[in-house]
């Protein structure tokens, strides 16, 4: 591994962007923005884009075992982001936010256990796993082509 660059340095900017998107989406939802606008400002898009960005950074910084580094950085990105999203669902249950996205945790038949923990935790686990799978595919393809391109440039 290149000692100059830690994994956190690579993930720091994507994390800041994701947290800003989470806050921006909440603000838009509270102020009644249309659902189509709210969906544009969701972190789900970032889970598709960020593995590609991470793959570029991994190749740029010349890490040993780039695929292993990709998996680690995807997890370093997706776990805090999905935890923040799960936290918003728990807060929605506590404050009974009347936002359509949180209807599953604010309904009348939702128990405190479900609203605070079960629903947010299951969504957290599902989306971290989904992000890992999608990220391995998109980031892995990007790594493959970037390392081949970098290898052909050094071989000339």
Protein Blocks (a to p, Z undefined) as FASTA:
>chain_A
ZZkbcfklmmmmmmmmmmmmmmmmmmmmmnopafklmmmmccklmmmmmmmmmmmmmmmn
opghkllmmmmmmmmmmmmmmmmmmmmmmmmmmnopabfklmmmmcmklcfklmmmmmmm
mmmmmmmmmmmmmmmmmmmmmmmmmmmmmmmmmmZZ
